[in-house]
């Protein structure tokens, strides 16, 4: 890891209507729009879906790091993520982030150890740790 602090710069560009173009140095541009729930088209990434995707992505990348450091052999990890947006304390905000993780490990692996490492990855995710909403992890470990 590089020395802290890290800084991440993104530019958002928009006109009076239509999509927002997101860009960052060295990355392909990304189109976003309001989600259908906020009268958007529903066919582009939105700030809401990007936030939930960031939590899922961070969880998976955190698990890779935890598994590597713990020398856990594994074949695949699928993570379904759901963010619950609701009114809390007088404003709209995410009130829960639900992760459903399915880890596939080689036959004969210690499933309980693998489950503990999934839980450690959830606690290690810097994105979800930066948010107010609690994260709920439902983890299953399957053998190949």
LINRAJO-V521866 format. One record per residue. N is the residue number from 0. NEAR is the number of other C-alpha atoms within 8 Angstrom. D_FIRST is the distance of its C-alpha to the first C-alpha in Angstrom with 1 decimal. Layout:
# LINRAJO-V521866
<<N	NEAR	D_FIRST> <N	NEAR	D_FIRST>>
This chain:
# LINRAJO-V521866
<<0	2	0.0> <1	4	3.8> <2	5	6.5> <3	4	8.5> <4	4	10.8> <5	6	9.9> <6	4	13.2> <7	4	14.7> <8	6	18.2> <9	8	20.8> <10	8	24.5> <11	8	27.3> <12	7	30.8> <13	9	34.0> <14	7	37.8> <15	4	40.3> <16	5	40.2> <17	7	38.1> <18	9	34.5> <19	11	31.5> <20	12	29.4> <21	12	25.7> <22	11	23.6> <23	10	20.3> <24	6	19.5> <25	4	19.1> <26	6	20.0> <27	6	23.5> <28	8	25.5> <29	7	26.2> <30	10	29.6> <31	12	29.9> <32	14	33.0> <33	12	34.3> <34	14	34.7> <35	8	38.3> <36	6	38.4> <37	6	38.3> <38	7	40.8> <39	9	38.3> <40	9	38.9> <41	9	36.6> <42	5	35.6> <43	9	32.3> <44	12	28.9> <45	10	29.5> <46	9	27.3> <47	8	28.2> <48	8	27.3> <49	9	24.0> <50	8	23.1> <51	12	24.1> <52	9	22.3> <53	9	19.1> <54	12	19.6> <55	12	20.5> <56	8	17.7> <57	11	15.1> <58	12	17.1> <59	11	17.2> <60	8	13.5> <61	12	13.0> <62	13	15.8> <63	8	14.4> <64	8	11.4> <65	11	14.1> <66	11	16.6> <67	8	14.6> <68	7	13.8> <69	6	17.5> <70	6	18.9> <71	8	20.8> <72	7	22.6> <73	8	23.2> <74	9	24.8> <75	7	24.1> <76	9	23.2> <77	7	25.1> <78	10	24.5> <79	8	27.2> <80	12	26.3> <81	8	29.0> <82	10	28.8> <83	8	31.9> <84	9	32.9> <85	8	35.8> <86	8	37.4> <87	8	36.2> <88	4	37.1> <89	5	39.0> <90	6	36.4> <91	8	34.8> <92	8	31.4> <93	11	29.6> <94	12	31.1> <95	11	29.4> <96	14	26.8> <97	11	27.9> <98	13	25.9> <99	10	27.8> <100	12	25.7> <101	11	27.4> <102	13	25.6> <103	12	27.4> <104	14	27.1> <105	10	29.2> <106	6	32.6> <107	5	32.9> <108	7	29.4> <109	6	29.1> <110	9	29.2> <111	6	28.8> <112	7	25.6> <113	10	24.2> <114	11	25.4> <115	8	23.8> <116	11	20.4> <117	10	21.1> <118	9	21.9> <119	10	18.7> <120	13	16.7> <121	11	19.0> <122	7	18.4> <123	9	14.6> <124	12	14.8> <125	7	13.6> <126	9	16.2> <127	9	19.1> <128	9	18.3> <129	6	18.7> <130	7	22.2> <131	7	25.5> <132	9	26.7> <133	8	26.6> <134	9	25.0> <135	8	27.3> <136	10	26.2> <137	8	28.8> <138	10	27.5> <139	8	29.5> <140	11	28.9> <141	9	31.1> <142	9	31.9> <143	7	32.2>>
